[in-house]
């Protein structure tokens, strides 16, 4: 999958290692995200998921530190 922003930058996501999760079918347990950076190269994030649960409410606590600057 490719995702483009309003500035024309495009990131790609590759999904693999599909397996069933409970009664659900075909969930991707591995994801690779590639983002272009100003040097012309790519930054990569690889996520290997495990212990996946679907349709079970979870609480996620998330906050952005005040010293971070918003980028538009």
N, CA and C atoms as a LAMMPS dump frame, in Angstrom:
ITEM: TIMESTEP
0
ITEM: NUMBER OF ATOMS
216
ITEM: BOX BOUNDS ff ff ff
-5.0000000000000000e+02 5.0000000000000000e+02
-5.0000000000000000e+02 5.0000000000000000e+02
-5.0000000000000000e+02 5.0000000000000000e+02
ITEM: ATOMS id mol type element x y z
1 1 1 N 0.841 -1.156 0
2 1 2 C 0 0 0
3 1 3 C 0.896 1.231 0
4 2 1 N 0.456 2.277 -0.681
5 2 2 C 1.165 3.551 -0.663
6 2 3 C 0.246 4.638 -0.116
7 3 1 N 0.838 5.527 0.68
8 3 2 C 0.095 6.631 1.284
9 3 3 C 0.813 7.92 0.91
10 4 1 N 0.073 8.893 0.369
11 4 2 C 0.664 10.178 -0.013
12 4 3 C 0.04 11.297 0.816
13 5 1 N 0.87 12.288 1.164
14 5 2 C 0.341 13.433 1.9
15 5 3 C 0.13 14.608 0.949
16 6 1 N -0.333 15.739 1.478
17 6 2 C -0.653 16.901 0.65
18 6 3 C 0.588 17.523 0.013
19 7 1 N 1.77 17.21 0.533
20 7 2 C 3.018 17.736 -0.041
21 7 3 C 3.604 16.801 -1.099
22 8 1 N 2.895 15.714 -1.407
23 8 2 C 3.349 14.796 -2.442
24 8 3 C 4.351 13.757 -1.963
25 9 1 N 4.602 13.698 -0.661
26 9 2 C 5.505 12.68 -0.121
27 9 3 C 4.74 11.365 -0.034
28 10 1 N 5.397 10.275 -0.403
29 10 2 C 4.738 8.979 -0.414
30 10 3 C 5.472 7.998 0.476
31 11 1 N 4.727 7.366 1.364
32 11 2 C 5.254 6.303 2.219
33 11 3 C 4.645 4.991 1.73
34 12 1 N 5.353 3.898 1.961
35 12 2 C 4.803 2.6 1.56
36 12 3 C 4.7 1.683 2.773
37 13 1 N 3.725 0.78 2.701
38 13 2 C 3.514 -0.199 3.752
39 13 3 C 3.417 -1.563 3.09
40 14 1 N 4.199 -2.512 3.595
41 14 2 C 4.153 -3.878 3.079
42 14 3 C 3.628 -4.782 4.191
43 15 1 N 2.559 -5.509 3.912
44 15 2 C 1.962 -6.429 4.872
45 15 3 C 2.344 -7.853 4.497
46 16 1 N 2.666 -8.685 5.514
47 16 2 C 2.996 -10.086 5.233
48 16 3 C 2.678 -10.937 6.46
49 17 1 N 2.963 -12.207 6.383
50 17 2 C 2.718 -13.183 7.45
51 17 3 C 1.26 -13.149 7.895
52 18 1 N 0.363 -13.42 6.95
53 18 2 C -1.069 -13.419 7.241
54 18 3 C -1.475 -14.71 7.938
55 19 1 N -2.227 -14.563 9.035
56 19 2 C -2.745 -15.714 9.784
57 19 3 C -4.119 -15.355 10.347
58 20 1 N -4.849 -16.378 10.732
59 20 2 C -6.161 -16.164 11.348
60 20 3 C -5.982 -15.692 12.785
61 21 1 N -6.929 -14.863 13.252
62 21 2 C -6.98 -14.415 14.641
63 21 3 C -8.377 -14.753 15.148
64 22 1 N -8.468 -15.768 15.99
65 22 2 C -9.774 -16.195 16.476
66 22 3 C -10.683 -16.551 15.325
67 23 1 N -11.877 -15.967 15.298
68 23 2 C -12.823 -16.237 14.213
69 23 3 C -12.553 -15.369 12.987
70 24 1 N -11.598 -14.434 13.1
71 24 2 C -11.264 -13.547 11.986
72 24 3 C -10.18 -14.196 11.127
73 25 1 N -10.187 -13.868 9.866
74 25 2 C -9.26 -14.499 8.928
75 25 3 C -8.312 -13.47 8.328
76 26 1 N -7.11 -13.883 8.033
77 26 2 C -6.139 -13.107 7.266
78 26 3 C -5.732 -11.786 7.909
79 27 1 N -5.084 -11.841 9.045
80 27 2 C -4.534 -10.671 9.705
81 27 3 C -3.03 -10.66 9.483
82 28 1 N -2.463 -9.509 9.152
83 28 2 C -1.031 -9.381 8.888
84 28 3 C -0.252 -9.232 10.196
85 29 1 N 0.632 -10.17 10.48
86 29 2 C 1.442 -10.122 11.69
87 29 3 C 2.775 -9.399 11.481
88 30 1 N 3.138 -9.123 10.238
89 30 2 C 4.365 -8.361 9.99
90 30 3 C 4.055 -7.221 9.033
91 31 1 N 4.573 -6.037 9.399
92 31 2 C 4.359 -4.838 8.585
93 31 3 C 5.669 -4.072 8.485
94 32 1 N 5.965 -3.595 7.294
95 32 2 C 7.17 -2.802 7.069
96 32 3 C 6.74 -1.462 6.484
97 33 1 N 7.087 -0.382 7.18
98 33 2 C 6.757 0.98 6.761
99 33 3 C 8.023 1.656 6.266
100 34 1 N 7.959 2.29 5.085
101 34 2 C 9.107 3.01 4.524
102 34 3 C 8.701 4.451 4.26
103 35 1 N 9.479 5.382 4.841
104 35 2 C 9.206 6.809 4.715
105 35 3 C 10.397 7.5 4.072
106 36 1 N 10.177 8.339 3.055
107 36 2 C 11.301 9.077 2.468
108 36 3 C 11.8 10.128 3.447
109 37 1 N 13.095 10.373 3.442
110 37 2 C 13.632 11.453 4.273
111 37 3 C 14.345 12.465 3.384
112 38 1 N 14.685 13.63 3.892
113 38 2 C 15.256 14.703 3.065
114 38 3 C 16.546 14.33 2.328
115 39 1 N 17.276 13.326 2.796
116 39 2 C 18.527 12.941 2.131
117 39 3 C 18.293 12.131 0.865
118 40 1 N 17.031 11.773 0.59
119 40 2 C 16.719 10.97 -0.585
120 40 3 C 16.694 9.482 -0.274
121 41 1 N 17.04 9.113 0.945
122 41 2 C 16.981 7.718 1.357
123 41 3 C 15.667 7.471 2.096
124 42 1 N 15.5 6.276 2.642
125 42 2 C 14.271 5.921 3.343
126 42 3 C 14.552 5.544 4.791
127 43 1 N 13.623 5.898 5.646
128 43 2 C 13.618 5.416 7.027
129 43 3 C 12.621 4.268 7.062
130 44 1 N 12.964 3.202 7.782
131 44 2 C 12.134 2.005 7.79
132 44 3 C 11.75 1.623 9.208
133 45 1 N 10.492 1.251 9.384
134 45 2 C 9.997 0.706 10.643
135 45 3 C 9.446 -0.682 10.337
136 46 1 N 9.94 -1.682 11.046
137 46 2 C 9.439 -3.045 10.89
138 46 3 C 8.7 -3.438 12.165
139 47 1 N 7.469 -3.889 12.009
140 47 2 C 6.665 -4.298 13.154
141 47 3 C 6.344 -5.779 13.034
142 48 1 N 6.745 -6.552 14.041
143 48 2 C 6.38 -7.958 14.145
144 48 3 C 5.381 -8.074 15.287
145 49 1 N 4.128 -8.358 14.957
146 49 2 C 3.068 -8.4 15.953
147 49 3 C 2.901 -9.812 16.507
148 50 1 N 2.491 -9.884 17.762
149 50 2 C 2.2 -11.17 18.396
150 50 3 C 1.078 -10.963 19.402
151 51 1 N 0.488 -12.019 19.836
152 51 2 C -0.558 -11.962 20.854
153 51 3 C -1.65 -10.963 20.47
154 52 1 N -2.165 -11.099 19.26
155 52 2 C -3.173 -10.185 18.724
156 52 3 C -4.564 -10.593 19.194
157 53 1 N -5.338 -9.609 19.641
158 53 2 C -6.734 -9.809 20.007
159 53 3 C -7.572 -8.792 19.244
160 54 1 N -8.7 -9.232 18.722
161 54 2 C -9.583 -8.356 17.947
162 54 3 C -10.934 -8.276 18.646
163 55 1 N -11.534 -7.088 18.622
164 55 2 C -12.857 -6.831 19.202
165 55 3 C -12.88 -6.977 20.728
166 56 1 N -11.76 -6.644 21.373
167 56 2 C -11.698 -6.636 22.831
168 56 3 C -11.264 -5.234 23.243
169 57 1 N -12.135 -4.492 23.953
170 57 2 C -11.794 -3.107 24.331
171 57 3 C -10.495 -3.032 25.138
172 58 1 N -9.653 -2.083 24.803
173 58 2 C -8.384 -1.853 25.504
174 58 3 C -8.268 -0.37 25.809
175 59 1 N -7.555 -0.025 26.865
176 59 2 C -7.283 1.363 27.194
177 59 3 C -5.826 1.64 26.851
178 60 1 N -5.606 2.671 26.056
179 60 2 C -4.255 3.066 25.675
180 60 3 C -4.021 4.484 26.174
181 61 1 N -3.009 4.639 27.003
182 61 2 C -2.665 5.966 27.509
183 61 3 C -1.578 6.536 26.605
184 62 1 N -1.863 7.705 26.025
185 62 2 C -0.939 8.318 25.074
186 62 3 C -0.924 9.816 25.298
187 63 1 N 0.253 10.388 25.38
188 63 2 C 0.361 11.841 25.472
189 63 3 C 1.612 12.3 24.741
190 64 1 N 1.534 13.488 24.182
191 64 2 C 2.671 14.063 23.466
192 64 3 C 3.331 15.07 24.393
193 65 1 N 4.641 14.907 24.645
194 65 2 C 5.331 15.841 25.526
195 65 3 C 5.217 17.29 25.035
196 66 1 N 5.129 18.237 25.956
197 66 2 C 4.91 19.637 25.611
198 66 3 C 6.062 20.25 24.821
199 67 1 N 7.264 19.687 24.901
200 67 2 C 8.398 20.254 24.18
201 67 3 C 8.445 19.847 22.713
202 68 1 N 7.515 18.992 22.248
203 68 2 C 7.464 18.632 20.843
204 68 3 C 6.746 19.726 20.064
205 69 1 N 7.184 19.967 18.833
206 69 2 C 6.592 21.004 17.996
207 69 3 C 5.694 20.342 16.945
208 70 1 N 4.484 20.874 16.773
209 70 2 C 3.566 20.344 15.777
210 70 3 C 4.064 20.69 14.379
211 71 1 N 4.035 19.724 13.466
212 71 2 C 4.439 19.924 12.073
213 71 3 C 3.198 19.801 11.206
214 72 1 N 2.942 20.806 10.392
215 72 2 C 1.78 20.775 9.503
216 72 3 C 2.183 20.408 8.108
